Amino acid sequence: MARTNPLQFIQQVRSEVAKVVWPTRREVLLTTVMVFIMATLTAIFFALVDLGIRSGLQGVLGLFG
């Protein structure tokens, strides 16, 4: 594998970074809000599943206790 000197490496990195299409402020905000909404919905879903399993187990164990 050919070695690249540090100056060439830095030039290549700057060239590649210049090709990156950065998201707009609005896109970042919208994506962030969507992530928080999905995280909240997921948390609610798993809390309900946990509540259902806990209630079911308490009911089953209550029959034998």
N, C-alpha and C positions, 0 to 999 in steps of 0.2 A: 504494500500500500504506500503510495507516495505521500510524503509529509508536506504540509503546507506551512509556510512561515507565518508568524503571528500577524504581520501586516496584511498578507493576502487573506487570512482567515477573517480578520475584522472587516475588510472590504467586501468579502463574500456575505458575511452576516448582514451588513448594512444593505447590500443589494437585495437580499431575500426579505428583510424586514420592510423594505420599500414596496414590495409586491403585496404585502398583507392588506386586505380590505378590512378596515376597522369598522365595527358597528357604530351606528349613530347613537347619540344620547337617548333618543326616543326608543330605539330598539333595545338598548340595555335596560332602560326603565321598564319597558313592557315585558321583557323576558324575566326580569327580577320579580315583578308583580306576579307573573304566571307561576314562577317557581314557588313563591310563598303561598299562592292559592292551592297549588297541587300538594304542597307539604301539609297544609292545613286539612285538606280533604282526606289525605292519606292518614293523618293522625286521628281524625274523627272516625274513619272507617275501622282502623285497628282498635281504637278504644271501644267501639261498639262490638266488634268481634270478641274482644277480651271480656267485656261485660256479659255477653251471651254465653261464652264458654264457662266463665266463673259461675253464673247463675245456674247453668245446667249441671255443673259439677256439684254445687252446693245442694241442688235438688236431689241428685242421685245419692250423694253421701248422706243426706238427711233421711233417706229411706232406710239406711242401714245403721243409723246412729241413735 
